[in-house]
Amino acid sequence: MFSIDFWNWIISGVSDQPLPELAWALGQATSILAVVLVLLLNLAFFMYFDRKIWAAVQLRRGPNVVGPFGLLQSFADLFKFMFKEIVVPSGANKVVFFLAPHIAFTLALTAWAVIPMADGWVIADVNVGILFLFAISSLGVYGIIMGGWASNSKYPFLGALRTAAQMVSYEVSIGFVLITVLLWAGSLNLSEIVRQQELHGWNLFSLLFPMAIVFLISAHAETNRPPFDLPEAESELVAGYMVEYSSAPYLLFMIAELANIVLMCAMFSILFLGGWLPPLDVAPLNAVPGVLWFILKVWLVFLIFGLTKAFVPRYRYDQLMRIGWKVFLPLTLVWVVITAGWLVATDSFPQ
C-alpha cells in the first residue's frame, strides 16, 4: 500500500543516506496498522448492519438508542465486554483457555494480509495468495478446539468437535471451488485473478457460476453462520465452544468470527465479482475509485449473509454434513473436471 520510494523520501529528509530496510519495515508496519484499524472499525458497522437486517425482517427497529440511528451500539457493546469481569471455570486449563481466543483473533486478522482492496492496495501481493488463505483458514479451527477443550466442560467440548468436523468438511468443497477458479484464471495470485476478470468478464457470469453458489453456501458453514451455526446452536449447546467464556475473551471469539465472515464476503467479491473492477467499463462507473467498488461489493455480499440468517431455518447437523460430503464434494469434483476439459477443448488455458 505504501511504496519504498515514499518512505525513502521521508527518511532522506532527516538523513542524507536512505535506509531501504527501515523504509520497507515502516511501510509494512503502517500498512498493517491501517488495514487492522480500518477493518476493526468496519466490523462494528457490519455488526450493526447485521442486527438491522434481522430486525427489519422481524418488523422491529433493532439498535436505535445509542448514537444517531443506533450507530454507536456496537461501540457500547465493546465497552461493556471490556469492563465486565472475566470468569474462568475452576477446572479449566488457564493457559490454553486464554490462548485460544487470541489465536482465533490473530489468525482472523492475518488472513487480510493478502486481500487486494484495489489495484496495488494489498499488504502482501504474494503469488500463492489462495494457498495462504486456505492455510490460515485451516489453522483457525485450532483456536476453537483449544477453547472448547480447555474449558473442561461437556457442552464446549461438544461444540468444539462439531466445529472441527464442520469446518474440515466444508474446507474440502471450498478447496475444489478455488481449484476451478485458479484453473480459469491461471494464477494463485488474488490480484491476477481480478485482472483476468477485467479481460474476460466476471467469473460469476461464466462457467464458474455453480461454483459461486457452492462457495457462498460453504462460506456460511465454514464461518458457523446461520443456518449452519450448529456448533453454537442455542437450543442444543447454549453457545457451543464459547459457553464458558465471558468479557474480553468472549469478545475476541466474536470479533474473529465476524472478521472471518467479512473475509468470505471479500473472497467472493474477488473470485467472482471482479474485486475492485466496476460492473461496466464505461463512464462514470470507471471514474469511481476501485477501493469503493470493492467495499460496495463486500457490503452487498454481507447483505446476502444477513438475509440468509433472517430467512432460512437452522439445519440439523446430519443434514449439514450430508450436504457437504454427498452433494458439494461430488459436484465440485465433477466441476473441476468440466472446467479443465472446457479449457483444453477450447484451447483457452490462461498463459
C-alpha positions, 0 to 999 in steps of 0.5 A: 500500500505504501511504496519504498520510494515514499518512505525513502523520501521521508527518511532522506529528509532527516538523513542524507543516506536512505535506509531501504530496510527501515523504509520497507519495515515502516511501510509494512508496519503502517500498512498493517496498522491501517488495514487492522484499524480500518477493518476493526472499525468496519466490523462494528458497522457490519455488526450493526448492519447485521442486527438491522437486517434481522430486525427489519425482517422481524418488523422491529427497529433493532439498535436505535438508542445509542448514537444517531440511528443506533450507530454507536451500539456496537461501540457500547457493546465493546465497552461493556465486554471490556469492563465486565469481569472475566470468569474462568471455570475452576477446572479449566486449563488457564493457559490454553483457555486464554490462548485460544481466543487470541489465536482465533483473533490473530489468525482472523486478522492475518488472513487480510494480509493478502486481500487486494482492496484495489489495484496495488492496495494489498499488504502482501501481493504474494503469488500463492495468495489462495494457498495462504488463505486456505492455510490460515483458514485451516489453522483457525479451527485450532483456536476453537478446539483449544477453547472448547477443550480447555474449558473442561466442560461437556457442552464446549467440548461438544461444540468444539468437535462439531466445529472441527468436523464442520469446518474440515468438511466444508474446507474440502468443497471450498478447496475444489471451488478455488481449484476451478477458479485458479484453473480459469484464471491461471494464477494463485495470485488474488490480484491476477485473478481480478485482472483476468476478470477485467479481460474476460468478464466476471467469473460469476457470469461464466462457467464458474457460476455453480461454483459461486453458489457452492462457495457462498453456501460453504462460506456460511458453514465454514464461518458457523453462520446461520443456518449452519451455526450448529456448533453454537446452536442455542437450543442444543449447546447454549453457545457451543465452544464459547459457553464458558467464556465471558468479557474480553475473551468472549469478545475476541471469539466474536470479533474473529468470527465476524472478521472471518465472515467479512473475509468470505464476503471479500473472497467472493467479491474477488473470485467472482465479482471482479474485486475492485473492477466496476460492473461496466467499463464505461463512464462514470462507473470507471471514474469511481475509485476501485477501493469503493467498488470493492467495499460496495461489493463486500457490503452487498455480499454481507447483505446476502449473509444477513438475509440468509440468517433472517430467512432460512431455518437452522439445519440439523447437523446430519443434514449439514454434513450430508450436504457437504460430503454427498452433494458439494464434494461430488459436484465440485469434483465433477466441476473441476473436471468440466472446467479443465476439459472446457479449457483444453477443448477450447484451447483457452488455458490462461498463459 
